[in-house]
Amino acid sequence: MSTSPLPHDPKWPRANSLFSKEITRADVGLIGIPAHKTSISQTSSHLTPMAIRNTLGRYSTYSSSIGVDLRDSSLSDLGDVEDPDFEEGRGRVKIAVENARRDFKLLIALGGDNSITHSVAGGMWKDLSKVGLITLDAHHDLRDGDSNGSPVQQLIQAGLLGSNVVQIGISDFANSKEYSQRAREYGITVVNREVLRKRPMYDVMAEALEIAGRDGHEIYVDLDVDVCDRSVAPACPASVPGGISADELRIASRAAASDARVRGLDITEIDASLDTPDQRTIRLAALLVLEAAAGVALR
């Protein structure tokens, strides 16, 4: 992979110039949560937040299809939470995000593994019974214990209602019968991969937002990139052949963020050290950030 510097063109601003460390209140806040120590499989996902930030420089600030230039938005980079694993580290995460709903229209959290869904959502809301959750994930994340396979289970144990949860992209041969049964018992709405072969992501997201956001609930969205086909997300240790496309996940990111009820969104389960030389997984993650910021601009 070439390491030569990117060309400079004053009429082609780069997206890595958008996020300021000088402002604390903005349309969009970006925070890194480099969690990795409780992952079921060994991962270097702690390298990913910085890799995503660096890769933003590959993109411009302008979405031509919707006429949005992100230079017209305010975007803040809050840096990374130091050592965010285990109980003490998750306490630091909760402190770091506790005022996010006051300070930003949308907080984007860069993982790190999927355990951050529990710590970030748990820090943003004290009463989880009045919150909706949408996950785009190949897995239910309803495992027992404390790992990147258990954040939805932990949130439900903390008060999140299963009837307020929608899980999109659940894959065959990536979950057990027991945990699928647990999802049914909780009343979780499951949209499996087979359904997505027949329905456009725009429609699925519209329905998910209405379920998760019923009764005026605010919503948290988890974009676990292992929901994508392994060919487009090779840096996700648990991605499988036959997952959704990169474009479908981009659509989901923008659709979620364009809804004012969505206040938090995370991007998880990428191990930057495993990516291909063309950085296809990290480049997708950076686009998810930009699609989410563009969605906020559309509100």
Secondary structure, 3 states (H helix, E strand, C coil): CCCCCCCCCCCCCEHHHCEECCCCCEEEEEEEECCCCCCCCCCCHHHHHHHHHHHHHHCECEECCCCEEHHHCCEEEEEECCCCCHHHHHHHHHHHHCCHHHHEEEEEEEECCCCHHHHHHHHHCCCHHHEEEEEECCCCCCCCCCCCCCHHHHHHHCCCCHHHEEEEEECCCCCCHHHHHHHHHHCCEEEEHHHHCCCCHHHHHHHHHHHHCHHHCEEEEEEEHHHEECCCCCCCCCCECCCECHHHHHHHHHHHHCCCCEEEEEEECCCHHHCCCCCHHHHHHHHHHHHHHHHHHCC
